Amino acid sequence: MGPLRKYLWILTKLRLHKSLTLEQIGRMWVDDQVNNGEELTNRTFHKYLRDIEDLFDINIVNTRCGDYTYSIEGLDDLKNDEFRSWLLDSYAVIDQLQVDKRLQGRVFFEDIPSGQQWLTVFLEAIRQNKTTTITYQRYVYGYENTYDIEPYALKLFNRRWYVIARNPYLSDKEKNDVIRIYGLDRMKEVVITSKCFLEPEPGVIENMFQDCYGILADENVSAERVVIKAWSPQYKYIRSLPLHKSQREIDHDDDESVTFEYYVRPTFDFLQELLAQTDSIEVLEPQSVRNQMRNFAKNMYHHYKDDNN
């Protein structure tokens, strides 16, 4: 087992158990046949802790509660760090799949059909703060355009990758920073140029998507309180996998229904997610969102109505 796998093994155990003594870690190490079942020495363990801090910026501390007990410093902060949590979970799953051949054909991933060929290109451009020249074709138009963008960040949503980027041409034209979102599956060509750009101020991208549901960060749509009623059993699914991070239960009717409250921008992608709940939910507030859902329902009825009636 390579060093990276050993680091991930230690992190996985401490994330799962929250705190462990060195003796407990050592027993698990042997039982799990890490390093071919050889014992984990105190010296080697502390070397691994230093390597983990350097590689993942995660500090494992000795709490000195009774026997030497170790835990991840700021574990709650790590759980709230979406990027590092995703990275560690992905590493751990891939490592397990590589180590245990019995898992092959037993774990399946969601397919992302297009756009992935540009991921490494944009990761490199973002890392170096280099402008990229893209050839882009929007689905609503039948022609391609080629222009420069300054890639700030990448975002995955609904099986599609997007790059959040500043458009220099539009920014110069409007005398203000214009940030746009581009789907990688609509790109025909991407080339990294030699021109550097200044990376955005901390929090710019996070603020851009504040109160957003998915990838649409429409400044013309303000965040507001949205209330929905969900019937059984759908409310159980919504409860276990919230539609949005602001989800809060504000009422319930025994086991029949639950009323959820959100503070979100009701953009098109959020309304589409509500529609995906089919006839198991009803939007109660605000009236504007009820009206939009009603219009969707009318259009659906028009598409599916029986021509004989």
C-alpha positions as CSV (number, residue, x, y, z in Angstrom):
1,M,0.0,0.0,0.0
2,G,1.4,3.4,-1.1
3,P,1.9,6.3,1.3
4,L,-1.2,8.2,0.0
5,R,-3.4,5.2,0.8
6,K,-2.0,5.0,4.3
7,Y,-2.8,8.7,4.8
8,L,-6.3,8.2,3.6
9,W,-6.8,5.2,5.8
10,I,-5.8,7.2,8.9
11,L,-8.1,10.1,7.9
12,T,-11.0,7.8,7.1
13,K,-10.7,6.1,10.5
14,L,-10.5,9.4,12.4
15,R,-13.4,10.9,10.5
16,L,-15.5,7.8,11.3
17,H,-14.6,7.4,14.9
18,K,-13.8,11.1,15.7
19,S,-11.1,10.1,18.2
20,L,-8.9,7.1,18.6
21,T,-6.0,6.1,20.8
22,L,-2.7,5.1,19.1
23,E,-3.3,1.6,20.4
24,Q,-6.8,1.4,18.8
25,I,-5.3,2.7,15.5
26,G,-2.6,0.2,15.7
27,R,-5.0,-2.7,16.1
28,M,-7.1,-1.6,13.2
29,W,-4.0,-1.1,11.1
30,V,-3.1,-4.8,11.6
31,D,-6.6,-6.1,11.3
32,D,-7.1,-4.2,8.0
33,Q,-3.9,-5.6,6.6
34,V,-2.5,-2.1,6.0
35,N,1.2,-2.4,5.1
36,N,0.8,-6.2,4.8
37,G,-0.3,-6.4,8.4
38,E,2.9,-5.0,9.9
39,E,2.6,-3.0,13.1
40,L,2.3,0.8,13.0
41,T,5.2,2.2,15.1
42,N,4.9,5.5,17.0
43,R,7.7,7.0,14.9
44,T,6.0,6.1,11.6
45,F,2.6,7.2,12.7
46,H,3.9,10.7,13.6
47,K,5.7,10.9,10.3
48,Y,2.4,10.2,8.6
49,L,0.7,12.9,10.6
50,R,3.2,15.5,9.4
51,D,2.8,14.3,5.8
52,I,-1.0,14.5,6.1
53,E,-0.8,18.1,7.3
54,D,1.5,19.0,4.5
55,L,-0.5,17.3,1.8
56,F,-4.1,17.9,2.9
57,D,-3.7,20.9,5.3
58,I,-5.4,18.8,8.0
59,N,-3.9,18.7,11.5
60,I,-4.3,15.6,13.6
61,V,-3.8,16.5,17.3
62,N,-3.1,14.6,20.5
63,T,-5.9,15.5,22.9
64,R,-4.0,13.8,25.8
65,C,-7.2,12.5,27.3
66,G,-6.0,9.6,29.4
67,D,-4.1,7.5,26.9
68,Y,-2.7,9.2,23.9
69,T,-5.8,10.0,21.9
70,Y,-5.8,11.5,18.4
71,S,-8.5,13.5,16.6
72,I,-8.8,15.7,13.5
73,E,-8.5,19.4,14.6
74,G,-11.6,21.3,13.4
75,L,-13.5,18.2,12.3
76,D,-16.8,20.2,12.1
77,D,-15.1,22.8,9.9
78,L,-13.8,20.0,7.6
79,K,-17.3,18.6,7.3
80,N,-18.5,22.0,6.2
81,D,-15.6,22.3,3.7
82,E,-17.4,20.9,0.6
83,F,-14.2,20.7,-1.5
84,R,-11.9,19.0,0.9
85,S,-14.7,16.6,2.1
86,W,-15.5,15.7,-1.5
87,L,-11.8,15.2,-2.3
88,L,-11.2,13.0,0.7
89,D,-14.3,10.9,0.1
90,S,-13.4,10.5,-3.6
91,Y,-9.9,9.5,-2.8
92,A,-11.1,7.0,-0.2
93,V,-13.7,5.4,-2.6
94,I,-11.2,5.1,-5.5
95,D,-8.6,3.7,-3.2
96,Q,-11.0,1.0,-1.9
97,L,-12.0,0.1,-5.5
98,Q,-8.4,-0.3,-6.4
99,V,-7.4,-2.3,-3.4
100,D,-10.4,-4.7,-3.2
101,K,-11.1,-6.3,-6.6
102,R,-14.4,-7.8,-5.1
103,L,-15.9,-4.3,-5.3
104,Q,-15.4,-4.0,-9.1
105,G,-18.8,-4.2,-10.7
106,R,-20.5,-3.5,-7.4
107,V,-20.1,0.3,-7.2
108,F,-21.5,2.5,-10.0
109,F,-21.0,6.2,-10.6
110,E,-23.3,8.7,-12.3
111,D,-22.2,9.2,-15.9
112,I,-21.2,12.7,-17.0
113,P,-21.5,12.4,-20.8
114,S,-19.7,15.4,-22.1
115,G,-17.4,18.3,-21.4
116,Q,-15.0,16.3,-19.2
117,Q,-12.2,16.6,-21.8
118,W,-11.8,20.3,-20.9
119,L,-11.6,19.8,-17.1
120,T,-7.8,19.4,-16.9
121,V,-7.3,22.3,-19.2
122,F,-9.4,24.6,-17.1
123,L,-7.8,23.3,-13.9
124,E,-4.4,24.2,-15.3
125,A,-5.6,27.6,-16.4
126,I,-7.2,28.3,-13.0
127,R,-4.1,27.2,-11.2
128,Q,-1.9,29.5,-13.2
129,N,-4.4,32.4,-13.6
130,K,-4.1,32.2,-17.4
131,T,-6.7,33.5,-19.8
132,T,-8.2,30.9,-22.2
133,T,-9.5,31.3,-25.7
134,I,-12.7,29.3,-26.2
135,T,-14.9,28.4,-29.1
136,Y,-18.4,28.3,-27.7
137,Q,-21.8,27.4,-29.2
138,R,-24.9,28.0,-27.1
139,Y,-27.7,25.5,-27.6
140,V,-30.2,28.3,-28.4
141,Y,-28.0,29.5,-31.3
142,G,-26.7,27.6,-34.4
143,Y,-23.4,29.3,-34.7
144,E,-20.1,29.3,-32.8
145,N,-18.2,32.3,-31.3
146,T,-14.5,32.5,-30.3
147,Y,-13.4,34.8,-27.5
148,D,-11.2,35.0,-24.4
149,I,-12.4,34.3,-20.9
150,E,-10.6,34.5,-17.5
151,P,-11.6,31.2,-15.7
152,Y,-12.2,31.8,-12.0
153,A,-13.8,28.5,-10.8
154,L,-15.4,25.2,-11.9
155,K,-18.8,23.9,-10.7
156,L,-20.6,20.6,-11.2
157,F,-24.4,20.6,-11.4
158,N,-26.8,18.0,-12.7
159,R,-24.1,16.0,-14.5
160,R,-22.7,19.0,-16.3
161,W,-19.5,20.9,-15.6
162,Y,-19.5,24.7,-15.8
163,V,-16.7,27.3,-15.7
164,I,-17.3,30.6,-13.9
165,A,-15.3,33.2,-15.7
166,R,-14.8,36.9,-16.3
167,N,-15.5,38.0,-19.9
168,P,-12.8,40.7,-20.7
169,Y,-14.6,42.0,-23.8
170,L,-17.9,42.6,-22.0
171,S,-16.2,43.9,-18.9
172,D,-14.4,46.6,-21.0
173,K,-17.6,47.4,-22.8
174,E,-19.7,47.8,-19.7
175,K,-16.9,49.3,-17.6
176,N,-17.5,46.7,-14.9
177,D,-16.5,43.1,-14.2
178,V,-18.9,40.9,-16.1
179,I,-18.8,37.3,-14.9
180,R,-20.5,34.6,-17.0
181,I,-21.1,30.9,-16.6
182,Y,-20.2,28.6,-19.5
183,G,-21.1,24.9,-20.0
184,L,-18.1,22.8,-20.8
185,D,-20.3,20.6,-23.0
186,R,-20.9,23.5,-25.3
187,M,-17.2,24.2,-25.9
188,K,-15.7,23.1,-29.2
189,E,-12.1,24.2,-28.5
190,V,-10.2,25.5,-25.4
191,V,-6.7,26.9,-25.6
192,I,-4.7,28.4,-22.7
193,T,-2.9,31.6,-23.6
194,S,0.2,33.2,-22.1
195,K,-1.9,36.2,-20.8
196,C,-2.3,36.2,-17.0
197,F,-5.2,37.7,-15.1
198,L,-5.8,38.7,-11.5
199,E,-7.7,36.1,-9.5
200,P,-10.9,37.3,-7.9
201,E,-11.1,38.6,-4.4
202,P,-11.9,36.0,-1.7
203,G,-15.6,35.3,-1.5
204,V,-16.6,36.7,-4.9
205,I,-17.7,33.4,-6.4
206,E,-19.4,32.3,-3.1
207,N,-21.3,35.6,-3.0
208,M,-22.3,35.2,-6.6
209,F,-24.1,32.0,-5.8
210,Q,-25.5,33.1,-2.4
211,D,-29.0,31.8,-2.0
212,C,-28.8,30.1,-5.4
213,Y,-30.2,26.6,-6.0
214,G,-27.9,25.4,-8.8
215,I,-25.9,27.0,-11.6
216,L,-28.1,30.0,-12.4
217,A,-26.9,33.1,-10.6
218,D,-29.4,35.6,-12.1
219,E,-29.0,39.0,-10.4
220,N,-32.5,39.9,-11.6
221,V,-34.1,37.2,-9.4
222,S,-34.0,38.1,-5.7
223,A,-33.9,35.6,-2.9
224,E,-37.2,35.2,-1.1
225,R,-39.1,32.9,1.2
226,V,-40.5,29.9,-0.6
227,V,-42.9,27.5,1.2
228,I,-43.9,24.1,-0.1
229,K,-46.0,21.3,1.3
230,A,-44.9,17.7,0.6
231,W,-47.0,14.6,1.1
232,S,-46.0,11.2,2.3
233,P,-43.8,9.5,1.3
234,Q,-42.1,12.2,-0.7
235,Y,-41.5,14.4,2.3
236,K,-39.3,11.7,3.7
237,Y,-37.0,11.9,0.6
238,I,-36.9,15.7,0.8
239,R,-36.2,15.5,4.5
240,S,-33.2,13.2,4.0
241,L,-31.9,15.0,1.0
242,P,-32.8,18.7,1.2
243,L,-33.6,20.6,-2.0
244,H,-31.6,23.5,-0.7
245,K,-29.2,24.3,2.2
246,S,-31.8,26.7,3.6
247,Q,-34.4,24.0,4.0
248,R,-36.3,24.1,7.3
249,E,-39.4,22.2,8.5
250,I,-42.0,24.6,9.8
251,D,-45.1,22.4,10.1
252,H,-46.4,18.8,9.8
253,D,-49.7,16.9,9.7
254,D,-49.0,13.7,11.6
255,D,-47.6,11.3,8.9
256,E,-49.5,12.8,6.1
257,S,-47.4,15.9,5.1
258,V,-44.6,18.2,6.0
259,T,-44.3,21.9,5.2
260,F,-40.8,23.1,4.2
261,E,-39.5,26.6,4.1
262,Y,-36.6,27.9,1.9
263,Y,-34.8,31.2,1.4
264,V,-33.7,30.9,-2.2
265,R,-33.7,32.6,-5.6
266,P,-36.6,31.0,-7.4
267,T,-34.7,30.7,-10.7
268,F,-35.6,28.4,-13.5
269,D,-33.4,25.5,-12.3
270,F,-35.0,25.6,-8.8
271,L,-38.5,25.6,-10.4
272,Q,-37.5,22.6,-12.5
273,E,-36.4,20.8,-9.3
274,L,-39.8,21.5,-7.8
275,L,-41.4,20.1,-11.0
276,A,-39.3,17.0,-10.6
277,Q,-41.3,16.2,-7.4
278,T,-44.3,15.7,-9.7
279,D,-47.7,15.7,-7.9
280,S,-46.2,15.1,-4.4
281,I,-45.7,18.7,-3.5
282,E,-47.6,22.0,-3.6
283,V,-46.0,25.5,-3.5
284,L,-47.8,27.5,-0.9
285,E,-45.8,30.8,-1.0
286,P,-45.1,33.2,-2.7
287,Q,-48.0,33.7,-5.1
288,S,-45.5,34.5,-7.9
289,V,-43.9,31.1,-7.7
290,R,-47.4,29.4,-7.4
291,N,-48.3,31.2,-10.7
292,Q,-45.2,30.0,-12.4
293,M,-45.9,26.4,-11.3
294,R,-49.5,26.8,-12.5
295,N,-48.3,27.8,-15.9
296,F,-45.9,24.9,-16.1
297,A,-48.8,22.6,-15.1
298,K,-51.0,24.1,-17.9
299,N,-48.3,23.6,-20.5
300,M,-47.9,20.0,-19.3
301,Y,-51.6,19.4,-19.5
302,H,-51.6,20.8,-23.0
303,H,-48.8,18.4,-24.1
304,Y,-50.4,15.3,-22.5
305,K,-54.2,15.9,-22.8
306,D,-56.2,13.3,-24.7
307,D,-57.1,14.8,-28.1
308,N,-60.4,12.9,-27.9
309,N,-61.6,15.0,-25.0
